[in-house]
Each structure stands twice: as structure tokens, then as C-alpha cells.
Amino acid sequence: MNPRYKKVYTCTPVAFHANDWFFIRDSGLISRALRRLGAESKVIMPLPYYDDDHREELIRTEYKNLESAAWWKSLGIDGLVLYSWGAPRYRNIAKAIHQAGIRLVVHMDSSGDFVGVFPKGTSCLRKLLTWGCVKLQDILRARHLSYADIITMCPDAAKAVSRKLFYGRDIVDKCYPMPCPVNPHFAYDSSGKKPLILCIGRWDDEFQKRPSMLMQTLEHLYTLGRQAETRIYGVITPALRCWHTSLRPKLQHQIKLIGAIENAELASEYCAAQIVLCTSSFESSHIVSAEALCCGCSIVTPNRPTPLRDVLWYTTKNSGTISAEDTPESLAEAIRHELQLWESGQRDPQAIAHAWQPHFHADKVFNTIFS
């Protein structure tokens, strides 16, 4: 890092627990990466303190101080990473940091657009009112982002934002392509890949993660005669267990319900697998896909251009396949195609990992930004 940036802190304007889980992702992960790069760094969050906080790495303060330029100036810091998701309600925090003369990176964990996903049966009036609220948020979000020196987000999302009425080209010019920070321990270890598909998610969230889509997709995949193994991680619901029990013994052997494991343990799973499957109806940065790319996996995703904008971008750089349609049959065909590409040597795990780590590894990203 440029020695000019001796003190670079991070801030999340929500009073999360600053525990072990917090420091393996988001602003906690970034702060530790900055310290590895030689900068002094702490995380700033609102009060209160919690018993499981890592207090030596943390500053908590009254929320009103986060909106005070004088308070920010009193810290004597050179740079700040504001993990605000570009949310309009935090625009006064960004303004205060800017007025304090601190170089500001704003992280916008967003697809860059309103995804337009409504539960079935939503009335036209509610959709119209939601659209009006979104336009108001656009005005306030544009103001928020105007205070940033750098905005970290997916480049495709930045292009989408730039086309909005209240934004303009200035947003794209400030954009650095980092949809989400990933721990450097997610890296390809050069072990051999095998025909293995990983499905990781909160499967108790039917609306977003679509476990029914997952189940139907896998059933269609195995009717195509593929011999790949599938492992399902995360919350295993009664519906998933019932479905798995109903499968033929051969499919039960090929499809394994693993459940939740520690985040660090996933690295070796990614390194062994060829494909990570996303079945979601919408995502922002989808950290599972980001971790997988850093370990040399390719991504298969449904064709949902706005709700899954970031995930669709992850399939570029010879790193995945988008289904032709958003159906289980089409998604199964996309997996089959991706497996064939691996089988024929058209996917290179070293090349995939090398292409994506500079976009996700927090140390690489912020060493570049603050240089």
C-alpha cells in the first residue's frame, strides 16, 4: 500500500456483533486485510458493545457521531471503507466523512437496480407504490454515492446504475470491480478437480433460494445420464429430506445432503469441485459464487438478467454457463453443458482462480485501491 495511507479504518453503520463470524466477511474481513497490508485499521460501528465483541479491533460510538464531520476529523485517519451497501439512509454518514477530508471507499453490495421480484399475488397498486419508492431511493442513493472517491461494486451493476436518471457517468468512473470481499484462504490449491457440483444456501428461504428449483433441476440433470456427484450444504429442510428419501437408491448415492459446515472448511470442497450451482430468484453479490471462483470452480446460474446481474457476470472469463431459460429443465441442460466443458478440457481451474481473485481477495483489492 501507499505509505501515505497509514490509518485506514472500516465502518458498518449497523450495530452488529463484532465476533468471530463478523471478522470473516464484509467490513471485518476488510479491516484485517488492511492490517496485513501494514496499515493501522479498526472497525467502527454504532453502540452498544456486546460480550462477544473483539474490542481490540473495534470502535463503537453514538450513531450521531457517524454523521459528524468534526468527529470523523478527530480520528486522524487517512482513508475509510464505508460498508453502507449504497443505502440512501446512510448518505449523511458518507457526507460527513467526505467533509472531514478522508479518502472514502463506499461499498455497494447491490445488483445496481430494483430487482422487481414480488411474491405471487402481489397487487398492481403495491407494485406501483414500490416503484415510486424505488425512484425516491434512487435520488438519495445517487447523493450518497457522490461523496465517494471509489465505489466497489460489480461493473455490470455500475453500468446499470449509470443509466438511471439521477446518476450519470460519474458512478462508472468511480467504480472498482469488487462485488464482495472474500477471505484469501479461498484459493485454488492445485488439487485435482472431479465431476462434483456444490449447492450451498439457506434452503429454508423458499422465496429467494428456491429449493424447489434445486430439487427439480437435479432430477432433470440425472435423467440426462450424468454421473457427477452433487453435495448440498446449508440448512437441510424437512422438504429436502423427504425429497431425498423419495429418490432411487442410485440417486441418493449421487446426491448427498451434507448440511451446515464451518466457512473455512468450504475451501477444500470448492477446490475439489468443478461447479457451483445457483438456483436463486435474486442475489446481490452471492458470496458463495465469489468464494468458489477464487478456488477455480465455474458457476451455473438461471437466466435472470436483472435479479442475478452479479452472478451472470461471474460466468464471464470462461468461468460458467447461463441457462437459456429460467426453468429446471433449462438449468439442468446448462449444468450438463458445463460438465462437458470440464470433461473436454475447456475449463481451467488455475485460470479461473487467477482471473477472479483480484476482484474478490480483500488484500489484493485494497492494496490496489490505496496504492
VEXLUM-128328 format. One record per residue (C-alpha): residue number from 1; residue in one letter; y, z, x. Coordinates in pm, 1 decimal. Each point is the difference from the previous one (the first is absolute). Layout:
REM residues N
@roza=NUM vexse=a py=Y pz=Z px=X
...
***
This chain:
REM residues 371
@roza=1 vexse=m py=0.0 pz=0.0 px=0.0
@roza=2 vexse=n py=359.8 pz=-49.6 px=98.8
@roza=3 vexse=p py=104.8 pz=328.0 px=171.7
@roza=4 vexse=r py=313.4 pz=-9.2 px=-214.4
@roza=5 vexse=y py=-215.8 pz=126.7 px=-288.4
@roza=6 vexse=k py=-86.8 pz=349.0 px=122.8
@roza=7 vexse=k py=-12.2 pz=162.0 px=-344.3
@roza=8 vexse=v py=-149.4 pz=-202.6 px=-284.5
@roza=9 vexse=y py=-100.2 pz=199.0 px=-307.2
@roza=10 vexse=t py=-163.7 pz=-100.7 px=-326.6
@roza=11 vexse=c py=88.2 pz=107.1 px=-352.3
@roza=12 vexse=t py=-188.6 pz=3.3 px=-327.8
@roza=13 vexse=p py=228.3 pz=117.2 px=-284.8
@roza=14 vexse=v py=-290.9 pz=163.9 px=-186.8
@roza=15 vexse=a py=-130.7 pz=352.0 px=65.2
@roza=16 vexse=f py=-355.3 pz=-95.3 px=92.9
@roza=17 vexse=h py=-230.2 pz=245.8 px=177.2
@roza=18 vexse=a py=41.1 pz=-72.5 px=373.4
@roza=19 vexse=n py=-369.0 pz=61.8 px=66.3
@roza=20 vexse=d py=-273.0 pz=-184.0 px=191.7
@roza=21 vexse=w py=-23.7 pz=-269.2 px=-269.9
@roza=22 vexse=f py=375.9 pz=-63.9 px=9.3
@roza=23 vexse=f py=-1.5 pz=-63.5 px=374.2
@roza=24 vexse=i py=-265.7 pz=-271.3 px=-9.3
@roza=25 vexse=r py=216.6 pz=-234.9 px=-207.5
@roza=26 vexse=d py=351.0 pz=-101.6 px=-98.9
@roza=27 vexse=s py=295.1 pz=186.2 px=157.7
@roza=28 vexse=g py=-221.5 pz=266.3 px=159.5
@roza=29 vexse=l py=-202.6 pz=-265.3 px=181.6
@roza=30 vexse=i py=319.4 pz=-178.8 px=108.2
@roza=31 vexse=s py=150.9 pz=321.3 px=139.6
@roza=32 vexse=r py=-305.5 pz=66.1 px=215.6
@roza=33 vexse=a py=2.6 pz=-361.3 px=119.4
@roza=34 vexse=l py=363.7 pz=37.1 px=104.3
@roza=35 vexse=r py=-88.2 pz=309.9 px=204.3
@roza=36 vexse=r py=-277.9 pz=-190.9 px=175.4
@roza=37 vexse=l py=264.3 pz=-257.7 px=92.4
@roza=38 vexse=g py=206.3 pz=272.9 px=169.2
@roza=39 vexse=a py=261.4 pz=75.9 px=-265.1
@roza=40 vexse=e py=73.2 pz=338.5 px=-150.0
@roza=41 vexse=s py=-103.9 pz=-23.7 px=-363.9
@roza=42 vexse=k py=-40.2 pz=222.7 px=-302.9
@roza=43 vexse=v py=-51.5 pz=-59.8 px=-370.7
@roza=44 vexse=i py=280.6 pz=94.9 px=-238.0
@roza=45 vexse=m py=-82.8 pz=90.4 px=-361.0
@roza=46 vexse=p py=155.6 pz=207.4 px=-277.8
@roza=47 vexse=l py=-87.9 pz=365.6 px=-54.5
@roza=48 vexse=p py=-219.3 pz=192.7 px=-70.2
@roza=49 vexse=y py=-229.0 pz=75.0 px=292.3
@roza=50 vexse=y py=-374.4 pz=27.1 px=-66.0
@roza=51 vexse=d py=-265.7 pz=213.5 px=167.2
@roza=52 vexse=d py=-181.1 pz=-305.9 px=138.5
@roza=53 vexse=d py=311.5 pz=-161.6 px=150.3
@roza=54 vexse=h py=-2.8 pz=-94.7 px=368.5
@roza=55 vexse=r py=332.8 pz=175.5 px=49.6
@roza=56 vexse=e py=38.7 pz=-92.2 px=366.3
@roza=57 vexse=e py=21.9 pz=-366.0 px=-105.5
@roza=58 vexse=l py=219.9 pz=52.4 px=-303.9
@roza=59 vexse=i py=353.9 pz=66.7 px=-122.1
@roza=60 vexse=r py=47.0 pz=91.3 px=-365.1
@roza=61 vexse=t py=343.4 pz=29.5 px=-159.6
@roza=62 vexse=e py=172.2 pz=10.8 px=-336.9
@roza=63 vexse=y py=-7.2 pz=-338.5 px=-168.1
@roza=64 vexse=k py=381.1 pz=-13.4 px=-18.9
@roza=65 vexse=n py=14.1 pz=-3.1 px=381.7
@roza=66 vexse=l py=-194.4 pz=-327.9 px=1.3
@roza=67 vexse=e py=297.8 pz=-157.4 px=-179.5
@roza=68 vexse=s py=253.6 pz=144.4 px=247.4
@roza=69 vexse=a py=122.4 pz=-215.3 px=289.3
@roza=70 vexse=a py=130.5 pz=314.6 px=173.9
@roza=71 vexse=w py=-344.4 pz=163.0 px=-11.9
@roza=72 vexse=w py=-167.5 pz=-307.9 px=146.3
@roza=73 vexse=k py=264.0 pz=-23.8 px=273.2
@roza=74 vexse=s py=-64.2 pz=365.6 px=93.7
@roza=75 vexse=l py=-359.4 pz=-85.7 px=99.3
@roza=76 vexse=g py=116.9 pz=-215.5 px=291.9
@roza=77 vexse=i py=-277.7 pz=-254.2 px=-44.6
@roza=78 vexse=d py=6.6 pz=-363.9 px=110.9
@roza=79 vexse=g py=-220.0 pz=-161.0 px=-264.6
@roza=80 vexse=l py=-178.7 pz=75.5 px=-324.0
@roza=81 vexse=v py=-288.5 pz=-152.8 px=-193.8
@roza=82 vexse=l py=63.3 pz=63.4 px=-370.1
@roza=83 vexse=y py=-325.3 pz=-24.9 px=-195.3
@roza=84 vexse=s py=175.4 pz=-50.1 px=-331.7
@roza=85 vexse=w py=-202.5 pz=-292.6 px=-137.9
@roza=86 vexse=g py=334.5 pz=-168.7 px=-68.1
@roza=87 vexse=a py=27.0 pz=218.0 px=-311.3
@roza=88 vexse=p py=347.4 pz=-18.9 px=-160.5
@roza=89 vexse=r py=17.9 pz=378.8 px=-54.5
@roza=90 vexse=y py=11.4 pz=54.2 px=377.4
@roza=91 vexse=r py=290.2 pz=-236.7 px=67.9
@roza=92 vexse=n py=245.5 pz=286.9 px=64.5
@roza=93 vexse=i py=-227.3 pz=127.4 px=278.5
@roza=94 vexse=a py=4.2 pz=-341.7 px=167.8
@roza=95 vexse=k py=377.6 pz=-12.5 px=-41.9
@roza=96 vexse=a py=47.8 pz=342.4 px=163.7
@roza=97 vexse=i py=-219.3 pz=-92.4 px=298.7
@roza=98 vexse=h py=191.9 pz=-326.9 px=42.1
@roza=99 vexse=q py=334.6 pz=181.7 px=-17.1
@roza=100 vexse=a py=-122.2 pz=246.0 px=265.2
@roza=101 vexse=g py=-36.7 pz=-293.1 px=243.1
@roza=102 vexse=i py=-377.2 pz=33.4 px=34.7
@roza=103 vexse=r py=-204.5 pz=-317.4 px=44.3
@roza=104 vexse=l py=-203.6 pz=-23.6 px=-317.5
@roza=105 vexse=v py=-339.9 pz=-149.5 px=-77.1
@roza=106 vexse=v py=-84.8 pz=0.9 px=-372.2
@roza=107 vexse=h py=-362.8 pz=-46.6 px=-98.7
@roza=108 vexse=m py=-56.0 pz=-187.6 px=-324.2
@roza=109 vexse=d py=-362.1 pz=43.4 px=-103.1
@roza=110 vexse=s py=19.2 pz=-254.1 px=-280.5
@roza=111 vexse=s py=-110.0 pz=-345.3 px=-102.4
@roza=112 vexse=g py=370.6 pz=-84.0 px=-22.2
@roza=113 vexse=d py=-4.5 pz=-66.1 px=-371.8
@roza=114 vexse=f py=-83.4 pz=158.5 px=-331.7
@roza=115 vexse=v py=-369.8 pz=-67.0 px=-40.5
@roza=116 vexse=g py=6.2 pz=-47.8 px=-376.7
@roza=117 vexse=v py=-334.0 pz=174.9 px=-57.6
@roza=118 vexse=f py=-15.6 pz=172.2 px=-337.8
@roza=119 vexse=p py=-287.4 pz=180.0 px=-173.4
@roza=120 vexse=k py=-159.7 pz=-203.3 px=-274.2
@roza=121 vexse=g py=191.2 pz=26.4 px=-328.6
@roza=122 vexse=t py=343.9 pz=67.5 px=152.8
@roza=123 vexse=s py=265.7 pz=-108.4 px=-250.3
@roza=124 vexse=c py=250.1 pz=-278.9 px=67.7
@roza=125 vexse=l py=286.7 pz=247.5 px=-48.3
@roza=126 vexse=r py=-134.8 pz=230.6 px=268.8
@roza=127 vexse=k py=-45.6 pz=-294.6 px=237.4
@roza=128 vexse=l py=359.9 pz=-110.0 px=-65.4
@roza=129 vexse=l py=138.2 pz=350.4 px=59.9
@roza=130 vexse=t py=-204.8 pz=26.3 px=319.9
@roza=131 vexse=w py=138.3 pz=-333.9 px=119.0
@roza=132 vexse=g py=356.8 pz=125.5 px=-57.5
@roza=133 vexse=c py=-70.5 pz=318.1 px=196.6
@roza=134 vexse=v py=-143.3 pz=-206.9 px=284.0
@roza=135 vexse=k py=318.6 pz=-206.9 px=23.8
@roza=136 vexse=l py=209.0 pz=317.7 px=20.4
@roza=137 vexse=q py=-230.6 pz=128.9 px=271.6
@roza=138 vexse=d py=44.9 pz=-327.8 px=189.0
@roza=139 vexse=i py=375.8 pz=58.2 px=17.9
@roza=140 vexse=l py=-44.4 pz=354.2 px=132.7
@roza=141 vexse=r py=-282.9 pz=-93.4 px=238.3
@roza=142 vexse=a py=210.6 pz=-277.4 px=152.1
@roza=143 vexse=r py=270.1 pz=258.3 px=68.0
@roza=144 vexse=h py=-257.7 pz=230.6 px=159.6
@roza=145 vexse=l py=-133.2 pz=-271.2 px=231.7
@roza=146 vexse=s py=351.2 pz=-110.7 px=100.2
@roza=147 vexse=y py=34.9 pz=318.6 px=208.8
@roza=148 vexse=a py=-306.5 pz=-78.2 px=215.0
@roza=149 vexse=d py=7.9 pz=-158.0 px=345.0
@roza=150 vexse=i py=-369.2 pz=-95.0 px=-32.5
@roza=151 vexse=i py=-222.3 pz=-14.8 px=-308.4
@roza=152 vexse=t py=-375.1 pz=21.2 px=55.3
@roza=153 vexse=m py=-196.0 pz=-181.1 px=-269.1
@roza=154 vexse=c py=-228.8 pz=-296.6 px=-60.1
@roza=155 vexse=p py=184.4 pz=-323.4 px=93.2
@roza=156 vexse=d py=-115.5 pz=-172.6 px=-318.1
@roza=157 vexse=a py=142.6 pz=290.7 px=-198.8
@roza=158 vexse=a py=326.3 pz=-35.6 px=193.1
@roza=159 vexse=k py=22.5 pz=-364.8 px=-99.9
@roza=160 vexse=a py=-61.4 pz=93.3 px=-362.9
@roza=161 vexse=v py=272.2 pz=265.5 px=15.2
@roza=162 vexse=s py=246.1 pz=-242.6 px=160.6
@roza=163 vexse=r py=-27.5 pz=-229.7 px=-301.9
@roza=164 vexse=k py=117.7 pz=273.0 px=-235.0
@roza=165 vexse=l py=350.1 pz=-21.0 px=-140.9
@roza=166 vexse=f py=132.3 pz=316.0 px=166.7
@roza=167 vexse=y py=-155.6 pz=-26.0 px=346.1
@roza=168 vexse=g py=47.9 pz=-314.6 px=204.6
@roza=169 vexse=r py=-101.7 pz=-124.9 px=342.0
@roza=170 vexse=d py=115.6 pz=319.2 px=171.2
@roza=171 vexse=i py=-318.1 pz=179.3 px=-105.2
@roza=172 vexse=v py=-226.6 pz=-255.4 px=170.7
@roza=173 vexse=d py=209.9 pz=10.4 px=316.7
@roza=174 vexse=k py=-54.2 pz=376.8 px=24.7
@roza=175 vexse=c py=-372.8 pz=-14.3 px=-72.1
@roza=176 vexse=y py=-263.1 pz=99.0 px=255.4
@roza=177 vexse=p py=-353.6 pz=-86.0 px=-114.5
@roza=178 vexse=m py=-173.2 pz=337.0 px=-42.5
@roza=179 vexse=p py=-135.7 pz=60.8 px=-351.0
@roza=180 vexse=c py=-137.0 pz=344.8 px=95.9
@roza=181 vexse=p py=-66.7 pz=202.9 px=316.3
@roza=182 vexse=v py=-361.3 pz=36.1 px=114.8
@roza=183 vexse=n py=-144.6 pz=247.5 px=249.5
@roza=184 vexse=p py=-84.4 pz=-166.0 px=335.5
@roza=185 vexse=h py=-357.0 pz=132.1 px=-20.6
@roza=186 vexse=f py=-59.0 pz=-283.3 px=-248.0
@roza=187 vexse=a py=-77.1 pz=-263.4 px=262.7
@roza=188 vexse=y py=-290.1 pz=-238.5 px=51.1
@roza=189 vexse=d py=-244.4 pz=145.2 px=253.5
@roza=190 vexse=s py=-175.6 pz=-332.5 px=74.2
@roza=191 vexse=s py=-320.5 pz=116.0 px=-166.1
@roza=192 vexse=g py=-194.6 pz=-267.4 px=-182.0
@roza=193 vexse=k py=96.9 pz=-87.2 px=-356.4
@roza=194 vexse=k py=-265.2 pz=-37.5 px=-267.8
@roza=195 vexse=p py=-1.5 pz=-137.7 px=-357.2
@roza=196 vexse=l py=146.5 pz=318.1 px=-146.4
@roza=197 vexse=i py=255.8 pz=29.2 px=-279.0
@roza=198 vexse=l py=206.6 pz=317.7 px=-39.5
@roza=199 vexse=c py=158.1 pz=103.1 px=-331.6
@roza=200 vexse=i py=232.7 pz=300.4 px=33.2
@roza=201 vexse=g py=214.4 pz=149.7 px=-272.4
@roza=202 vexse=r py=75.1 pz=258.9 px=-265.6
@roza=203 vexse=w py=-258.9 pz=-130.0 px=-242.1
@roza=204 vexse=d py=104.9 pz=249.5 px=-265.4
@roza=205 vexse=d py=318.8 pz=-207.3 px=-42.6
@roza=206 vexse=e py=-124.4 pz=-271.5 px=-233.9
@roza=207 vexse=f py=342.2 pz=-158.0 px=-58.2
@roza=208 vexse=q py=96.3 pz=-59.5 px=364.8
@roza=209 vexse=k py=-326.2 pz=-8.6 px=199.4
@roza=210 vexse=r py=-210.1 pz=-170.1 px=-271.7
@roza=211 vexse=p py=-349.9 pz=136.5 px=69.1
@roza=212 vexse=s py=-128.9 pz=-216.4 px=-286.6
@roza=213 vexse=m py=123.3 pz=-305.9 px=192.8
@roza=214 vexse=l py=-180.4 pz=132.6 px=308.5
@roza=215 vexse=m py=-329.1 pz=44.2 px=-182.7
@roza=216 vexse=q py=9.6 pz=-341.1 px=-168.0
@roza=217 vexse=t py=103.4 pz=-173.2 px=323.2
@roza=218 vexse=l py=-290.2 pz=149.3 px=195.8
@roza=219 vexse=e py=-248.7 pz=-91.6 px=-271.7
@roza=220 vexse=h py=119.7 pz=-362.6 px=12.6
@roza=221 vexse=l py=-3.2 pz=0.7 px=381.5
@roza=222 vexse=y py=-364.8 pz=96.2 px=21.6
@roza=223 vexse=t py=-102.3 pz=-261.6 px=-255.3
@roza=224 vexse=l py=128.5 pz=-249.7 px=260.6
@roza=225 vexse=g py=-278.8 pz=107.9 px=232.6
@roza=226 vexse=r py=208.5 pz=173.6 px=264.7
@roza=227 vexse=q py=-180.8 pz=256.3 px=218.0
@roza=228 vexse=a py=306.4 pz=196.9 px=107.5
@roza=229 vexse=e py=12.7 pz=377.0 px=-36.6
@roza=230 vexse=t py=279.4 pz=164.1 px=-202.6
@roza=231 vexse=r py=121.7 pz=357.5 px=49.4
@roza=232 vexse=i py=226.1 pz=167.2 px=-255.4
@roza=233 vexse=y py=222.4 pz=286.3 px=121.3
@roza=234 vexse=g py=231.7 pz=230.6 px=-189.7
@roza=235 vexse=v py=-31.8 pz=177.2 px=-332.9
@roza=236 vexse=i py=-337.5 pz=-93.1 px=-149.9
@roza=237 vexse=t py=39.6 pz=27.9 px=-377.6
@roza=238 vexse=p py=-277.9 pz=59.1 px=-253.0
@roza=239 vexse=a py=47.5 pz=-360.9 px=-114.5
@roza=240 vexse=l py=-64.1 pz=-127.3 px=353.4
@roza=241 vexse=r py=-309.8 pz=217.9 px=34.9
@roza=242 vexse=c py=-133.4 pz=-112.4 px=-337.1
@roza=243 vexse=w py=58.4 pz=-363.9 px=92.8
@roza=244 vexse=h py=-167.7 pz=43.9 px=337.6
@roza=245 vexse=t py=-302.6 pz=166.6 px=-160.1
@roza=246 vexse=s py=-36.2 pz=-295.2 px=-238.1
@roza=247 vexse=l py=-24.7 pz=-252.8 px=285.7
@roza=248 vexse=r py=-328.4 pz=-143.6 px=123.0
@roza=249 vexse=p py=-149.3 pz=200.0 px=292.6
@roza=250 vexse=k py=83.7 pz=-281.4 px=244.5
@roza=251 vexse=l py=367.0 pz=3.9 px=-102.0
@roza=252 vexse=q py=10.7 pz=378.7 px=16.0
@roza=253 vexse=h py=-111.7 pz=-34.5 px=362.1
@roza=254 vexse=q py=266.3 pz=-264.2 px=74.5
@roza=255 vexse=i py=282.5 pz=184.0 px=-178.2
@roza=256 vexse=k py=48.2 pz=357.2 px=121.9
@roza=257 vexse=l py=220.0 pz=264.8 px=-163.6
@roza=258 vexse=i py=128.3 pz=204.7 px=294.5
@roza=259 vexse=g py=286.9 pz=200.2 px=-151.8
@roza=260 vexse=a py=292.6 pz=158.3 px=184.8
@roza=261 vexse=i py=-0.2 pz=42.3 px=378.3
@roza=262 vexse=e py=263.8 pz=109.7 px=251.7
@roza=263 vexse=n py=264.3 pz=-260.4 px=76.9
@roza=264 vexse=a py=-80.9 pz=0.1 px=373.4
@roza=265 vexse=e py=-366.8 pz=-76.8 px=-75.7
@roza=266 vexse=l py=98.3 pz=-326.8 px=-166.7
@roza=267 vexse=a py=90.6 pz=-159.2 px=334.0
@roza=268 vexse=s py=-363.3 pz=-47.7 px=103.8
@roza=269 vexse=e py=-83.5 pz=-136.6 px=-346.8
@roza=270 vexse=y py=278.8 pz=-257.2 px=23.9
@roza=271 vexse=c py=-114.6 pz=-99.4 px=349.0
@roza=272 vexse=a py=-351.3 pz=-71.9 px=-127.9
@roza=273 vexse=a py=104.2 pz=-184.5 px=-316.7
@roza=274 vexse=q py=107.6 pz=-359.3 px=-45.1
@roza=275 vexse=i py=185.4 pz=27.0 px=-332.9
@roza=276 vexse=v py=212.4 pz=246.4 px=-195.2
@roza=277 vexse=l py=24.0 pz=-77.7 px=-369.9
@roza=278 vexse=c py=307.7 pz=72.8 px=-212.0
@roza=279 vexse=t py=-50.4 pz=-7.9 px=-379.4
@roza=280 vexse=s py=330.2 pz=161.2 px=-99.6
@roza=281 vexse=s py=229.0 pz=-115.8 px=-277.7
@roza=282 vexse=f py=299.6 pz=82.8 px=222.5
@roza=283 vexse=e py=75.3 pz=155.2 px=340.6
@roza=284 vexse=s py=294.8 pz=49.8 px=228.3
@roza=285 vexse=s py=-111.4 pz=2.5 px=364.4
@roza=286 vexse=h py=-367.4 pz=92.2 px=-64.1
@roza=287 vexse=i py=-65.3 pz=210.7 px=308.4
@roza=288 vexse=v py=-378.4 pz=-61.3 px=-19.2
@roza=289 vexse=s py=52.5 pz=-370.4 px=69.2
@roza=290 vexse=a py=244.7 pz=79.2 px=280.5
@roza=291 vexse=e py=-245.9 pz=235.2 px=172.0
@roza=292 vexse=a py=-278.5 pz=-255.0 px=-41.0
@roza=293 vexse=l py=199.5 pz=-285.7 px=153.5
@roza=294 vexse=c py=73.7 pz=214.9 px=306.2
@roza=295 vexse=c py=-378.2 pz=38.3 px=38.0
@roza=296 vexse=g py=-68.2 pz=-372.9 px=-22.4
@roza=297 vexse=c py=-107.0 pz=-25.8 px=-366.2
@roza=298 vexse=s py=106.7 pz=-279.1 px=-231.5
@roza=299 vexse=i py=134.7 pz=59.7 px=-351.3
@roza=300 vexse=v py=-114.5 pz=-142.9 px=-332.5
@roza=301 vexse=t py=240.9 pz=46.3 px=-289.7
@roza=302 vexse=p py=55.2 pz=-119.1 px=-357.8
@roza=303 vexse=n py=260.6 pz=-267.4 px=-60.9
@roza=304 vexse=r py=291.0 pz=210.0 px=-131.2
@roza=305 vexse=p py=306.5 pz=-139.4 px=181.8
@roza=306 vexse=t py=261.3 pz=259.8 px=-100.6
@roza=307 vexse=p py=-198.5 pz=324.3 px=-56.0
@roza=308 vexse=l py=-198.5 pz=-51.7 px=323.5
@roza=309 vexse=r py=264.4 pz=-174.8 px=210.5
@roza=310 vexse=d py=-60.6 pz=208.1 px=313.6
@roza=311 vexse=v py=-379.2 pz=-28.3 px=-24.7
@roza=312 vexse=l py=18.2 pz=-377.7 px=-40.0
@roza=313 vexse=w py=209.7 pz=-15.1 px=318.8
@roza=314 vexse=y py=-280.0 pz=186.7 px=180.2
@roza=315 vexse=t py=-230.1 pz=-299.3 px=-46.4
@roza=316 vexse=t py=223.3 pz=-216.5 px=223.0
@roza=317 vexse=k py=-66.5 pz=-34.4 px=375.8
@roza=318 vexse=n py=-361.5 pz=-104.1 px=-78.1
@roza=319 vexse=s py=-59.0 pz=347.2 px=-138.4
@roza=320 vexse=g py=-135.9 pz=-38.6 px=-351.2
@roza=321 vexse=t py=-46.0 pz=-182.4 px=-328.6
@roza=322 vexse=i py=184.4 pz=7.4 px=-333.2
@roza=323 vexse=s py=-206.6 pz=-70.9 px=-310.4
@roza=324 vexse=a py=90.3 pz=-308.0 px=-202.8
@roza=325 vexse=e py=36.3 pz=210.2 px=-315.3
@roza=326 vexse=d py=25.3 pz=367.2 px=-89.3
@roza=327 vexse=t py=-354.3 pz=25.1 px=-137.3
@roza=328 vexse=p py=-318.5 pz=169.4 px=125.8
@roza=329 vexse=e py=-171.2 pz=-339.0 px=32.6
@roza=330 vexse=s py=280.9 pz=-145.6 px=208.7
@roza=331 vexse=l py=30.0 pz=311.4 px=215.5
@roza=332 vexse=a py=-376.6 pz=-6.4 px=66.4
@roza=333 vexse=e py=28.6 pz=-363.8 px=107.9
@roza=334 vexse=a py=286.4 pz=95.1 px=236.2
@roza=335 vexse=i py=-222.3 pz=267.0 px=160.6
@roza=336 vexse=r py=-283.6 pz=-251.4 px=34.6
@roza=337 vexse=h py=238.5 pz=-245.0 px=167.7
@roza=338 vexse=e py=131.5 pz=268.6 px=236.3
@roza=339 vexse=l py=-353.6 pz=100.8 px=98.8
@roza=340 vexse=q py=-75.1 pz=-365.2 px=80.8
@roza=341 vexse=l py=307.7 pz=-15.8 px=223.6
@roza=342 vexse=w py=-127.8 pz=302.3 px=194.0
@roza=343 vexse=e py=-347.9 pz=-147.9 px=19.5
@roza=344 vexse=s py=129.9 pz=-330.9 px=138.3
@roza=345 vexse=g py=217.2 pz=168.4 px=264.0
@roza=346 vexse=q py=332.9 pz=-82.2 px=-167.6
@roza=347 vexse=r py=112.3 pz=364.1 px=-4.4
@roza=348 vexse=d py=82.2 pz=177.0 px=327.3
@roza=349 vexse=p py=31.7 pz=380.6 px=-26.9
@roza=350 vexse=q py=182.3 pz=30.1 px=333.1
@roza=351 vexse=a py=254.5 pz=-260.6 px=-108.4
@roza=352 vexse=i py=49.1 pz=165.6 px=-340.8
@roza=353 vexse=a py=56.7 pz=343.2 px=155.3
@roza=354 vexse=h py=233.9 pz=-143.8 px=265.1
@roza=355 vexse=a py=204.8 pz=-184.2 px=-263.6
@roza=356 vexse=w py=51.2 pz=297.4 px=-231.7
@roza=357 vexse=q py=25.7 pz=311.0 px=217.1
@roza=358 vexse=p py=363.8 pz=-79.6 px=97.4
@roza=359 vexse=h py=85.7 pz=7.1 px=-372.7
@roza=360 vexse=f py=-175.8 pz=329.0 px=-75.1
@roza=361 vexse=h py=-50.2 pz=222.7 px=304.6
@roza=362 vexse=a py=292.5 pz=240.6 px=-21.8
@roza=363 vexse=d py=44.6 pz=30.9 px=377.5
@roza=364 vexse=k py=17.5 pz=-377.4 px=49.4
@roza=365 vexse=v py=233.9 pz=-53.5 px=-294.2
@roza=366 vexse=f py=255.3 pz=265.5 px=89.3
@roza=367 vexse=n py=-11.3 pz=-66.3 px=372.3
@roza=368 vexse=t py=114.4 pz=-352.5 px=-87.3
@roza=369 vexse=i py=261.7 pz=109.3 px=-255.4
@roza=370 vexse=f py=161.0 pz=259.7 px=226.0
@roza=371 vexse=s py=-6.7 pz=-225.4 px=304.4
***
